[in-house]
């Protein structure tokens, strides 16, 4: 039977339609130099900044320098096996990390891979590491408080959700502890009816033992379940340390963009700047002041700008940032500290002299400031703590010249006594955040002079006893402050009566 030409034509047409015209091409380059965690690659003309490059042995690199005849890439992970002449593949992917609630309770590395032995993480989605911060139109003013549970901060230097508050001071003055206490205090936001705050702790360039202690503290207080720990320890490469804060920001943005609330701690950005300086110098970028690259300010500003309170149209979520900066001998006017001070919305300065004098947390009230916190402070705290910062500042002044004056007038003596009692009242132990209503009752007693007749070494006992007395005899006052977040005239009268009763019984007990 003869085949008709029309049949052959139709069969050929069908075959041609089904034929995939696409030709798969692999973009492959060659390593021309490798060392110190940096590789120079020849080829790859279509490579983008921030693109992942695949090296032999499953190691990835990040393209940072796009030059005329080569690419400078930082190697992420083990790189000892990579040698000159190895082939390098383009992946076509800009660097991204897994994000989502599946990461809560886990310790991960910079790439979001688990390093706590808890098995694989089934992440909800992936997010770009480096992203544009929301514009001014997409934001709203910071008005919602983020309670730290630390009396001195919540009363005098309050932090709002969406704020960037710098924790600055010399090494070993309690900077990390303030951040950890703040994370522990978010536990009550996860109780039924609360507005939960999910926390991310980014450890940059620290000893593994110190990070293990932080994780253990969070576990002990049942706070790890709502926290992600990102570990880029001192043993990790400069590239891992440089990228770690951006990983934290990306994971925090997941909660922010879903209308939830996130808190990210960058501990610390001094070591982050040093890691970035090392990467930049190895990539042969021109050094600037103190050998830091010219874009080190932009590095930190684009990181911290990602923390904000989104407008209601965008879900109303927030991301709060607590960057930490370590100073050398209290030099807050050095290059990196001044950079970060000018980016953030205030700073909490921890002073070594206060720390060694036993005032802990060692917050210097004079230098510390919150540029938006007053708007985010609850009304009850404003009512009782309004005078506190002024009284503490006056006390510091009076204390300075009281050392040299032999006889002081009565008003100055009273100022000194009040300041000493308030200093004792604001002292707080490690990992012991206070509930808001207890802070308000304690500060009410301090600012209204009920502690003036108590000895310095008895202030802690007085405070404990007073809180127990009010909770037992006036539970309705405690409940009123907790629910209404303000001190009504009736509550004020009851608190005054409670303080007077307790002062009388306390003095009798002595």
C-alpha positions in Angstrom: 0.0 0.0 0.0 1.5 3.3 -1.1 2.1 6.1 1.5 0.5 9.4 0.5 2.7 12.5 0.6 0.1 14.3 2.7 0.4 11.7 5.5 4.2 12.0 5.5 3.8 15.8 5.8 1.4 15.6 8.7 3.6 13.1 10.6 6.7 15.4 10.1 4.7 18.4 11.3 3.7 16.6 14.5 7.2 15.5 15.2 8.6 19.0 14.7 6.0 20.5 17.0 7.0 18.0 19.8 10.7 18.7 19.2 12.2 20.7 22.1 14.3 23.4 20.5 16.0 24.3 23.8 19.7 23.5 24.1 21.0 23.1 27.6 24.2 24.9 28.2 26.4 24.8 31.3 28.4 27.9 32.1 31.7 26.6 33.3 34.7 28.6 34.5 38.2 27.8 35.8 39.9 28.5 39.1 43.1 30.5 38.4 44.0 31.2 42.0 42.8 30.0 45.4 43.9 30.7 49.0 42.6 32.2 52.4 39.0 31.3 51.5 39.1 33.3 48.3 39.0 32.0 44.7 39.7 33.9 41.5 37.7 32.4 38.6 38.3 32.9 34.9 35.3 32.8 32.5 31.6 32.9 33.5 30.7 36.1 31.6 27.0 36.0 32.7 27.8 35.7 36.4 25.8 38.1 38.8 26.9 39.7 42.1 25.8 37.5 45.0 25.4 34.4 42.7 26.2 31.0 44.1 29.1 29.2 42.3 29.6 25.5 42.5 33.1 24.3 43.1 34.3 20.6 43.1 33.4 18.5 46.2 30.1 20.3 46.7 31.7 23.5 48.1 29.9 26.7 47.2 31.3 30.2 46.6 29.7 33.6 46.5 30.6 35.9 43.6 31.5 39.3 45.0 34.0 41.0 42.7 33.1 41.1 39.0 36.2 42.3 37.2 37.0 42.6 33.5 38.9 39.3 33.2 38.0 37.4 36.4 35.6 36.9 39.3 36.6 37.2 42.9 34.5 34.7 45.0 34.5 33.9 48.7 34.4 30.2 49.5 31.7 29.1 51.9 32.6 25.9 53.7 35.6 23.5 53.4 38.0 24.7 50.7 41.3 22.8 51.3 40.6 20.4 48.4 40.0 23.2 45.8 43.1 23.8 43.5 44.1 25.8 40.5 42.6 24.5 37.3 39.4 23.1 38.9 36.2 23.8 37.0 33.5 26.1 38.5 29.8 26.0 37.5 27.3 28.9 37.6 24.2 27.9 39.5 22.1 30.9 38.3 20.8 31.3 41.9 21.4 34.4 44.1 22.3 33.3 47.7 19.3 32.4 49.8 18.5 30.7 53.1 15.6 28.6 54.4 13.1 30.5 56.6 10.0 29.7 58.6 8.7 28.4 61.9 10.4 25.0 61.3 13.7 26.7 62.3 12.4 27.7 65.8 14.2 25.8 68.6 17.2 25.0 66.4 20.8 26.0 66.1 21.9 26.5 62.5 24.9 27.8 60.6 25.0 30.8 58.3 23.4 28.8 55.4 20.5 27.7 57.6 21.9 24.1 57.9 21.3 22.4 61.3 24.4 22.0 63.5 22.6 20.9 66.7 22.3 17.2 65.8 18.5 17.5 65.7 18.0 16.2 62.1 17.0 17.9 58.9 14.8 21.0 58.9 11.7 21.1 56.6 11.7 24.8 55.9 8.5 26.6 54.8 10.3 28.6 52.1 13.6 30.2 51.0 14.4 33.9 51.1 17.2 36.0 49.6 20.0 36.8 52.0 20.4 40.4 51.0 17.1 42.3 50.3 16.0 45.9 49.9 14.6 47.4 53.1 11.0 48.5 53.1 10.6 52.2 52.0 9.3 55.0 54.2 5.7 54.7 52.7 5.6 51.0 53.7 6.4 51.7 57.4 4.6 53.3 60.3 5.9 54.9 63.5 7.0 52.7 66.4 4.3 52.7 69.0 4.1 49.2 70.4 6.4 48.4 73.4 8.9 45.5 73.4 9.3 44.7 77.1 12.8 43.6 78.1 12.0 42.7 81.7 14.9 44.8 82.8 13.7 47.6 85.1 16.4 50.2 84.1 15.6 49.8 80.4 11.8 49.5 80.4 11.6 52.6 82.8 14.2 54.9 81.3 15.4 53.7 77.8 12.3 51.9 76.5 12.4 49.9 73.3 9.5 49.6 70.8 8.7 46.9 68.3 10.4 47.8 65.1 13.2 49.9 66.7 16.9 49.5 66.4 18.6 49.9 69.8 22.3 49.6 70.0 23.9 47.8 73.0 27.4 49.2 73.4 30.2 48.8 75.9 33.6 47.2 76.6 34.0 43.5 76.7 32.7 41.6 79.7 30.2 44.3 80.8 27.0 42.4 80.3 26.0 43.3 76.7 25.0 39.7 75.7 23.2 39.2 79.0 20.8 42.2 78.3 20.0 40.6 74.9 19.4 37.1 76.5 17.2 38.5 79.2 15.2 40.3 76.6 14.7 37.0 74.7 13.7 35.3 77.9 11.2 38.0 78.7 9.4 37.3 75.4 8.1 34.0 76.9 5.0 35.6 78.3 4.1 37.0 74.8 3.7 33.4 73.7 1.1 32.7 76.4 -2.6 32.4 75.2 -3.9 35.9 74.2 -0.5 37.3 73.8 1.2 38.9 70.8 4.1 36.6 70.3 7.6 37.8 69.5 9.9 35.3 67.7 13.6 35.7 68.4 16.7 35.2 66.4 20.1 35.3 68.1 23.1 35.7 65.7 26.4 34.9 67.3 29.3 36.3 65.2 33.0 35.4 65.9 32.4 34.1 69.4 33.8 31.1 71.1 31.8 27.9 70.6 31.7 27.4 74.4 30.1 30.9 74.9 27.4 30.1 72.3 26.8 26.7 73.9 26.2 28.5 77.3 23.7 30.8 75.6 21.8 27.9 74.1 21.8 26.1 77.5 20.4 29.2 79.2 17.6 29.5 76.6 16.8 25.7 77.1 16.8 26.0 80.9 14.2 28.8 80.7 12.1 27.1 78.0 12.9 30.0 75.6 14.6 28.0 72.8 11.2 26.9 71.4 10.5 30.4 70.1 14.2 31.2 69.2 16.5 30.5 66.3 20.2 30.5 67.1 22.6 31.3 64.2 26.1 30.2 65.0 29.0 31.8 63.0 31.7 31.1 65.6 35.3 32.3 65.6 36.3 28.9 64.1 34.1 29.6 61.0 35.4 31.3 57.9 35.4 35.1 57.4 32.7 34.6 54.7 30.4 32.7 57.2 30.8 35.5 59.8 30.2 38.2 57.2 27.0 36.6 55.9 25.6 35.5 59.3 23.7 38.8 60.3 22.0 38.9 56.8 20.8 35.3 57.5 19.3 36.5 60.8 17.6 39.5 59.0 16.2 37.2 56.3 14.8 34.8 59.0 13.3 37.7 61.0 11.7 39.2 57.8 9.7 36.0 57.4 7.8 36.8 60.6 7.7 40.5 59.9 6.2 40.1 56.4 3.6 37.6 57.7 2.2 40.3 60.1 4.0 38.7 63.1 6.7 40.2 65.3 10.4 39.3 65.3 13.4 40.3 67.4 16.9 39.8 66.0 20.1 40.2 68.1 23.4 40.7 66.2 26.2 39.8 68.7 28.4 41.5 67.7 28.8 43.8 64.7 32.4 44.8 65.7 33.5 41.2 64.8 31.2 41.4 61.7 33.0 44.5 60.4 36.4 42.8 61.0 35.3 39.7 59.1 34.1 41.9 56.2 37.4 43.8 56.3 39.3 40.6 56.0 37.1 39.4 53.0 37.5 42.8 51.3 41.2 43.0 51.7 41.6 39.5 50.4 39.5 40.4 47.4 42.0 43.3 46.8 39.4 46.0 47.4 41.0 49.3 48.3 41.3 49.9 52.1 40.0 53.1 53.7 40.1 54.3 57.3 41.5 51.7 59.7 41.8 49.4 56.7 38.0 49.0 56.6 36.5 49.1 53.1 34.7 52.3 52.0 31.3 50.6 52.1 31.4 49.4 55.7 28.9 52.0 56.7 26.6 50.9 53.9 27.1 47.2 55.0 25.6 48.0 58.5 23.0 50.5 57.3 21.5 48.1 54.8 21.4 45.4 57.4 19.8 47.5 60.2 17.3 49.3 57.9 15.6 46.0 57.4 14.3 46.3 61.0 11.1 48.3 61.1 7.4 48.4 61.9 5.4 47.8 58.7 2.2 49.8 57.9 -1.2 48.2 58.5 -1.7 47.8 54.7 1.4 45.6 54.7 0.3 43.5 57.6 1.5 45.6 60.6 4.4 43.2 61.4 7.6 44.3 63.0 11.3 43.4 63.2 13.2 44.8 66.1 17.1 44.8 66.0 19.4 44.8 69.0 22.9 45.2 67.5 25.9 44.8 69.9 29.1 46.8 69.5 32.2 46.2 71.6 34.3 49.3 72.4 37.9 49.5 73.3 38.5 51.2 76.7 35.1 53.0 76.5 36.0 54.7 73.2 32.5 55.3 71.7 33.9 57.8 69.2 35.8 55.1 67.2 35.0 54.4 63.6 32.6 51.4 63.8 30.8 52.5 67.0 30.0 56.0 65.6 28.9 54.4 62.3 26.4 52.2 64.1 25.3 54.9 66.6 24.3 57.1 63.6 22.3 54.2 62.0 20.3 53.1 65.1 17.4 54.7 67.0 19.3 55.0 70.3 21.9 53.2 72.4 22.3 51.5 75.8 25.8 52.2 77.0 27.3 49.8 79.6 30.1 51.2 81.7 32.9 49.1 83.1 33.3 51.3 86.3 29.6 50.7 87.2 29.9 47.0 86.4 32.9 46.6 88.7 31.2 48.7 91.4 28.4 46.0 91.4 25.8 48.1 89.6 24.4 45.4 87.2 23.1 45.9 84.6 25.8 48.6 84.3 23.8 51.1 82.3 25.1 54.7 82.1 21.8 56.6 82.1 23.6 59.8 81.0 24.9 58.5 77.7 22.1 56.0 77.0 19.1 57.2 75.0 16.1 55.8 73.2 15.0 58.1 70.3 11.5 56.5 69.9 10.9 54.5 73.0 8.9 57.1 74.9 6.2 56.8 72.2 6.2 53.0 72.7 6.2 53.1 76.5 3.0 51.9 78.3 1.1 54.7 80.1 1.5 53.1 83.5 5.3 53.1 83.2 5.3 56.7 82.0 3.2 57.7 85.0 5.6 56.2 87.6 9.0 56.5 85.8 8.6 60.0 84.5 10.8 61.4 87.3 13.2 58.5 87.5 15.6 59.4 84.7 15.8 63.0 85.9 16.4 62.0 89.5 19.1 59.5 88.4 20.9 62.2 86.2 20.8 64.7 89.1 22.1 62.0 91.5 25.1 61.3 89.2 26.0 65.1 89.1 25.6 65.5 92.9 27.5 62.3 93.5 30.5 63.7 91.6 31.0 66.8 93.7 29.8 65.2 97.0 33.1 63.3 97.2 35.0 66.6 97.7 32.4 68.6 99.8 32.5 68.0 103.5 29.1 69.4 104.5 26.1 69.3 102.2 22.7 71.0 102.6 19.6 68.9 103.4 18.2 69.0 99.9 21.5 67.7 98.4 21.7 65.0 101.1 18.2 63.9 100.2 19.0 63.8 96.5 22.1 61.6 97.3 20.0 59.2 99.4 17.2 58.9 96.9 19.7 58.3 94.1 21.5 55.6 96.0 18.2 53.8 96.8 17.1 54.0 93.2 20.4 52.6 92.0 19.9 49.7 94.4 16.4 49.3 93.2 17.4 49.1 89.5 19.9 46.3 90.1 18.9 43.0 88.7 20.2 39.4 88.7 21.0 37.4 85.6 18.2 35.7 83.7 15.6 37.2 86.0 13.3 39.4 83.9 10.5 41.3 85.8 6.9 41.3 84.9 5.7 44.8 83.9 3.3 45.2 86.8 6.0 44.3 89.3 8.4 46.8 87.7 5.7 49.5 88.0 5.0 48.8 91.7 8.7 48.7 92.6 9.5 52.0 90.7 6.4 53.6 92.3 7.8 52.9 95.7 11.2 54.3 94.7 10.1 57.5 93.1 7.6 58.3 95.8 10.2 58.2 98.5 9.2 55.0 100.3 12.7 53.6 100.1 14.4 56.7 101.5 14.3 55.4 105.1 15.5 51.9 104.1 19.3 51.1 104.2 21.0 50.4 100.9 21.7 46.7 101.7 18.0 46.2 102.6 16.5 47.6 99.3 16.4 44.1 97.6 14.6 42.5 100.6 12.2 45.5 100.8 11.4 45.2 97.2 10.7 41.4 97.4 8.6 41.9 100.5 6.6 44.8 99.0 5.8 42.9 95.8 4.6 39.9 97.8 2.5 42.2 100.1 0.8 44.0 97.2 0.1 40.7 95.4 -1.4 39.2 98.6 -3.4 42.2 100.0 -4.2 44.2 96.8 -4.5 41.6 93.9 -7.1 43.9 92.2 -4.5 46.7 91.9 -2.0 44.3 90.2 -4.7 43.0 87.9 -5.8 46.6 87.1 -2.2 47.6 86.1 -1.8 44.4 84.0 -5.0 44.7 82.0 -5.4 48.5 81.7 -1.7 49.4 81.5 -2.2 52.6 83.4 -2.3 53.6 87.1 -5.7 55.0 87.9 -6.3 57.4 90.8 -7.9 54.5 92.7 -4.8 52.2 92.0 -2.5 55.0 93.0 -4.3 55.5 96.4 -4.2 51.7 97.0 -0.5 51.5 96.1 0.4 54.4 98.4 -1.6 52.7 101.2 0.1 49.3 100.5 3.6 51.0 100.6 2.8 52.8 103.9 1.6 49.5 105.5 4.7 47.6 104.3 7.1 50.3 105.5 5.6 50.1 108.9 5.8 46.3 109.1 9.3 46.3 107.6 10.6 48.8 110.2 8.9 46.8 113.0 10.5 43.6 111.7 14.0 45.2 112.0 
